[in-house]
Amino acid sequence: GESVGLHLPTLSVQEGDNSIINCAYSNSASDYFIWYKQESGKGPQFIIDIRSNMDKRQGQRVTVLLNKTVKHLSLQIAATQPGDSAVYFCAGTWGEYGNKLVFGAGTILRVKS
Amino acid sequence: NAGVTQTPKFRVLKTGQSMTLLCAQDMNHEYMYWYRQDPGMGLRLIHYSVGEGTTAKGEVPDGYNVSRLKKQNFLLGLESAAPSQTSVYFCASSPLIEDTQYFGPGTRLTVL
């Protein structure tokens, strides 16, 4: 079946360092990927997205890289801050209309001050 | 805009009871979704809707029903709750196909 998964369940970084969260997917037909951030007790919040015709996209302090050859994407957070502590999910679209998301299990990011 | 709202925030049910979760969005989005989130797992799609009056099954639809009578509302029903349905339920909406989904704050449901 379709799946999107993460390599590391927990990532601890020092404040100010860069963070890299990885994600592997299995569905070659997925052509749209999203990273979400979920803080405790809240719903997932959109961070950044990327379409399959791109291999890199940058936002404010965040960069998503997509490697379609190995079906891998990553989220890079520059100068990680305590407010970045959360669970991060990658998700990819599937389905006839590409409107259904498959989520990975999530990576916990802990920022140490 | 309030975005996506969900009611109630918390609910405790006994096995066999029924209930309806309400999701409302004020962004005029066509697509709406219901997910469940269990510990150590990503969100799993229960049902979704591509427009008013339409519904479709997601990954884990068994034991749930949905209705989309109005464009802004998407209801999730449990006819006979089971302990396996203890979870956090999230509603989401999106304007277009393959577009960002915006999530509500979630409903924590416990079935005893």
Interface residues (C-beta under 8 A of the other chain):
Chain A: V4 D31 Y32 I34 Y36 G41 K42 G43 P44 Q45 F46 D49 F89 A91 T93 Y97 G98 N99 K100 L101 V102 F103 G104 A105 G106
Chain B: V4 Y31 Y33 Y35 G40 M41 G42 L43 R44 L45 Y48 V50 G58 E59 F90 A92 S94 I97 E98 T100 Q101 Y102 F103 G104 P105 G106
